[in-house]
Amino acid sequence: MLKNKLNVNRRQFLAGSAALAASNLMPNVSLANEADFKATKSAKVVIVGGGYGGVSTAKQLRKLLPDISITLIDKNPFFVSCPMSNLYLGDFYEFGNLCFPYEPLKAKYNIDFINTKVMDVDLDKKLVITPYDKISYDFLVLSPGISYDIDKSQKDFFVKYPPAFKPGGEHLYLKKLLENFDGGDIVITVPSYPYRCPPAPYERAALILNYITKRKLKAHLYFIDANERPVINSEGFMKAYYELYKGYADYITGTTVKEIDTANNVVKTTNGDFKFDLANVIPPMKASKLLEKIGFLENNQKWVEVETFTFETKVPNVFVIGDSARTFLPKSGFGANMQGKIVANIIAERITGKKLKQEELLMVLCYSMVSDKEAIMSETSFKINREKNVITPIHREDNTRRESTVKRYHEWAKGLWREMFG
Ligand SMILES: Cc1cc2nc3c(=O)[nH]c(=O)nc-3n(C[C@H](O)[C@H](O)[C@H](O)COP(=O)(O)OP(=O)(O)OC[C@H]3O[C@@H](n4cnc5c(N)ncnc54)[C@H](O)[C@@H]3O)c2cc1C
């Protein structure tokens, strides 16, 4: 039974998202003085992180400047997409479809790929430091994604029960746990917003419910949310949980995880203790640890402060994009892709001295499957007025479950991957 069937006040939600965007406009570092840039046509651009932000930057930059040196660095040997990964967990999408090799980027676009972990950056000497090398740059784009905001004592638990909110092997292991699960209690928890991809935990809960109901498993989901309701598409998710999975789940809102008793498999929360046979605790998140090491996260900040429209840090020609940065865009693959393109345009402008037209309207689409057949979606456009330093978000949701939205979801993902790797 679903405990909290919330009525969604759409107006309230819209007001909330507008306030969120406005708050992002306040504390920002000023744009560096362009006269300082000694960029030439032989400029060297290094991009750390070959995820949605990094690959999008590299591709757009090459489109604009055929001759400059572009180096992309990632600790993983190939790209794995988090978007669509819940469909893989739900058992109706191939893991292989989420993976793309980096090597063809060299052959097709002369983008050098180095498979290594970046340990640090020497901002004074303009060097990216890896275990084996020091790589010099003129422009640096950092898009290393998120880290889990957990303490060391919890690390073993999160290896045993991976959150699967980072690209790589975590999804494979969580899927294996799901395949080995033959009934009992599942606990999924959602951290307070902001975290990576607002609808992802709600889509995951729906698809795990879909998985257990399809298999007629004797199982129950305790879905524990630190937020008061689904932070996006609230109406659509609540209707889906209630209409499709009634009796299989308790949705417990406004509840945070206090402690995990790993010896007895119990998640202790502000609203009681929950014993589990399978857990997917999605922990709070913050910017990648690398950015903390570099010194971009001061005073316990969780996300890196960047200039509103350029995503430049306090260090000239060093940009932080994607989920690591505090920006007006929701933490999404689509948002990281757009930021990558904007930063590529800015770098190209500085190298060539020619002004490029920047977008005045940005749009983020979020699709969510609520069963293996139907999806819901939301769309937020951001109208940008650079002169007045104002961003106006307009949010629209389609909370009706539709098969046609599934088709659009697949087309959206394939389109983005084609743009990044095609
Ligand atoms: C389950 C799930 C579903 C999602 N669904 C959607 C969706 O439908 N639509 C959408 O728009 N977004 C979705 N997202 C969000 C999307 O995945 C992220 O917003 C996006 O990946 C952010 O891009 P990024 O470049 O900041 O980080 P990432 O794409 O995570 O890329 C970071 C890269 O940096 C590399 N890296 C990190 N540290 C280092 C280091 N020290 N050295 C070298 N390399 C390093 C990592 O290996 C990784 O490849 C989803 C996320 C999840 C978890």
The ligand as an ORCA input file, in Angstrom:
! r2SCAN-3c Opt
* xyz 0 1
  C      20.136      6.110    -13.169
  C      20.387      7.397    -13.892
  C      19.566      7.770    -14.934
  C      19.781      8.979    -15.594
  N      18.950      9.322    -16.619
  C      19.129     10.498    -17.258
  C      18.275     10.863    -18.340
  O      17.341     10.132    -18.708
  N      18.512     12.052    -18.946
  C      19.525     12.886    -18.577
  O      19.686     13.949    -19.200
  N      20.350     12.560    -17.563
  C      20.182     11.401    -16.894
  N      21.034     11.052    -15.878
  C      22.059     12.015    -15.425
  C      23.348     11.937    -16.220
  O      23.883     10.650    -16.189
  C      24.360     12.914    -15.635
  O      23.735     14.132    -15.372
  C      25.512     13.133    -16.596
  O      26.198     11.919    -16.749
  C      26.436     14.242    -16.105
  O      27.537     14.362    -16.964
  P      28.990     14.673    -16.387
  O      29.865     14.875    -17.573
  O      28.917     15.718    -15.360
  O      29.401     13.353    -15.599
  P      29.562     11.868    -16.121
  O      28.746     11.618    -17.323
  O      29.388     10.985    -14.942
  O      31.092     11.801    -16.574
  C      32.130     11.913    -15.665
  C      33.309     11.135    -16.230
  O      34.498     11.529    -15.540
  C      35.307     10.391    -15.306
  N      36.162     10.702    -14.160
  C      35.773     11.034    -12.905
  N      36.855     11.306    -12.143
  C      37.940     11.146    -12.945
  C      39.358     11.277    -12.734
  N      39.858     11.641    -11.553
  N      40.169     11.027    -13.762
  C      39.676     10.653    -14.973
  N      38.366     10.511    -15.234
  C      37.504     10.763    -14.233
  C      34.276      9.282    -15.048
  O      34.848      8.020    -15.302
  C      33.147      9.634    -16.035
  O      33.289      8.978    -17.273
  C      20.859      9.829    -15.212
  C      21.690      9.450    -14.160
  C      21.458      8.246    -13.496
  C      22.378      7.848    -12.378
*
